[in-house]
């Protein structure tokens, strides 16, 4: 599945190699610390520096993904795009996922249309279901979005580490919760699912936050709805998040000030009728 903290997922052998290398390095440091304390301290300092550097890099990526700056995000991923197998299929799919995650629905649909059909298209079923569920949710097709989300949850889990399996499970469940939120059919636990996914995968951070804000408004928890969106970027008009943000904040303002939307509409109509032609 595409959404992740860093660049698109690496090959399956890389995590194993990193694990073996880490274990070997730890063993070497312990031996040096026992036999050559000064060398052990120096080796430990190098490891700490590498770990901190990697942590800083990951935090930088998280900030970028939460910024909503789609052009910078695509530039960051450009090398991964160029190295993707079956580029005629996977490059449009990966780019469409990035655009969809930030509400650029039309651009994402155009990229999907441009993706070549074939073996890679068929193999990317989970990716496509995830992407289509997002787009249908944002397009207002709640039945279609829920159908894709259910199909996504029925797929077998990948053979991977428990950490990755847990992340995939959360994202699959959160997509269904997102579809229910926008169709106002939420279930118990949906709010927590959306927040968990927004923290686990910065790529869909804002999509899940807007879903959680909708649930908060439906529940009458207006302060929580406002707090969820307080750091939201200034979305461009091409992103449907711009409209979502305006609708949610307007509804929160309306309710906080005790304005009945029906009565407000009636008063506006009366004022318009009283205006001279």
N, C-alpha and C positions, 0 to 999 in steps of 0.2 A: 504494500500500500504506500502511496506516495507521501502523505503527510508525515513529516518527521522533524526533529529538532534541527538537523543539519541538512547537508545536501542529500539528493536522492540516495537510497540505501546502497551500500557497497556490496560487492560480491560476497557470497556466503563463506568463502574461505578466509576472508580478511579478519573477521572477529575471532576465529579460531587461532589464526596466526598471532594476533595481538595478545590473546590470552596466554598462549605458550611463551611468547616473548616476555610478557609481564612476570609470569611465574619464574622463568629463568633469571630474570633481572633481580627479582626479590631474593632468590636463593643466593645469587652472587653477592648482593649487598650484605646479607646476613653472614656469609662466610668472611667477607672482608672486615665486617665490623668485629668479628671474633679474632681473626688473625692479624689484621692490619687496621686498627681503629681509625687512623687518619684517612686512609684510602676509603674506608667504609663511610666516613662522614662526607667525604668529597662525592662519592657515588650517590649517597642519599640526597645531597644538595642538588645534584643534577636531576635526579628523578623528581624531586619536589618542584624544581623549575619547570620541567616538562609538563607535569600535572597542572600547575598553575597556568601555564601558557595555554594548554588545551582548554581549561575551564574558562579563561578569558575569551578565547576564540568562540566557544560555544555561547557565552553570554552575548557576544557581539552579534552572532547569528540570530539569537533569540530577539534581540532588539530590532534587528533589520526586519525579521518576519513580522513583528508586531507593529512596525512602522506603517505598513500598508503601501510602501513605496514599491509598486510592482516592477517598475523599470530597473531599479537597483537589485531587486530580488532575482529577476531574470538574468541580469548581468552576472550576479554571483553564481548562478547555476549554469552559465553558458558552457563551461568546460564539461559538466556532466551531461548536458544536452548533446554536445558534439560526440561524446563517447558512448552514447546510448546505442544498444544493438537495435537493428531494424529502425533506423532513424526516420524513415518515411511514415512509420506508425507511432513510435514512441516519443519523438520530439513534439509533435502536435499534442499528444495526450498529456505529456508532462507540462507543457506550457498552458494547456487548457485548464489543468488542475490549479496552477498558480493563479490564473485569472479568475477562475470560479471561486477560489478561496477568499478573494477580496471583492466579490460581487460583480465582476465584469462579465455579466452573463452573455451578452451578444458576442463579445470577443471570444469567449470560451466556446460557444456554439460554432463559430466560424472555424476555429482550430479543430474541433472535433470533426466537422464536415470534411476538413482537408486531410485528416489522417487516413492513411492507406489501410484498406481492409485486407486481411490475410491471416496467416498463422499467429503473428505477434498480436494482432487485434483480438483474436479469439483467446489467446493466452492471458491477456490483460483484463479478464472478466471482472475481477474484484476491483481493479482500478476504475474501470468504466462504470460499474454499479455505484461506487462511492461518488464519482464525479457526477453522474446523472442524478443521483439523489440530491446532491447539493443544488444543482441547477434547477431541477423541478421544484424544489422547496422555494428557491428565490423567485421562480416564475409564477408561483401561486398554484401549482398543480399538486395539491396535497395528496390526492389519491395515488398519482404516479410516483411521487416522492416516497410515500410509505411503502408502495409495492417494491420499489428498488431497494429500500432499506431492509425490508423483510428478506428479499432475495440475498442481500449481502450477508445478513446474519445466518442464513442457512448454509453458506459456503463452509467447507472444512477449514479448520485453522491450519496455518502453515507449520511445517516442521522447523521450529526455531527455538531460541532460548526462552525460558519462562518470562523474562522481561519483555521481549518482543511480542510474545503471544498475548501477554497482558495488555500491552499497548494497542494491539490490533483489536482485541476484544472491546476495549473501552471506546475506540474510535467507531467501530461498527455500531455499538449500542448508542453512542452519542449522535450518530447520523439519524437514527430512528427517532431519538428524542428531539432533535432539531426539527425534523419533519412534523412531529406531533405538536411542537411548540408553535410553529407558524400556522398550523391548521387548528389551533386552540383545542387540542385533544390530549393534553398532557396527562402523564401518569405519575404516580408517586415515585420519587427518586430521579425524575428527569432533570430537575434543576441541578442536582449534585453531579449527575452524569455530564451535563454540558460544561460545568465549571471544571470538572476533572479533565475533560478532553481539551479544554482551552489552555490548561496548564501543561498538559502532556505534549501537545503538538502546537507550537507557535504558528504554524502555517494556517491552521483553522481557528486560531485564538479569537479573532473578532467575529467570525461566523457563529461560533458557539456562544460568545458573549451576547450577541444580539438575540439569539434564541433564548438565553437565560433572562434577558431583559423583558422579552415578550411574556415569558412565564411570570415574571415578577409583577408586571402590570396587570396581567389577568388575575393574579392573587391579591391585588391591591397593595402590594409592597412597593410603594413608589420610591422611597428612599433607596432601596436596594437596586431598583431599576436604574435610577439616575447614577448611582455609584458604579454600576457595571460599565457605563459608557463614558465616565468622566475623562478618561485618557484617550478616547477614540481619535484617530487621525481626522483631518479635514478631507473627507472623501470627495473625489472628483465626480462630476455628473454622470460619467460613464458607469460608475459603480452603483448598484442598487442599494448599497449600504448607506449612501447619502440620503435616499428616500426613507429607508428604515429608521435612520437616526432622527430625522426630522419628525416622522410620525410618532415615534416612541416618546421623544422629549416633549412634543406638543401635547400628547395625551397625558403625560405626567404633569405638565404645567396646568393643564385644564383641570385635572382631578385635584391637584394640590390647592388650587384656588377655588375649588367648589363650584366649578362651572358645569352645568348639565349640557352635554353636546347637543341633545335634541332641542332643548330650550334655546340654546345659542343659535341654532340653525333657524328656528322659528322667528327669533328676534331679528336676525339678519334679513329674513324674507319680508318681515313687516316693514323694516326700514327701507328696503328696496322698493316696496310697494308705495310707500309714502313719498318717495322722491318724485318731483315733478318730471314729466316727460320733456 
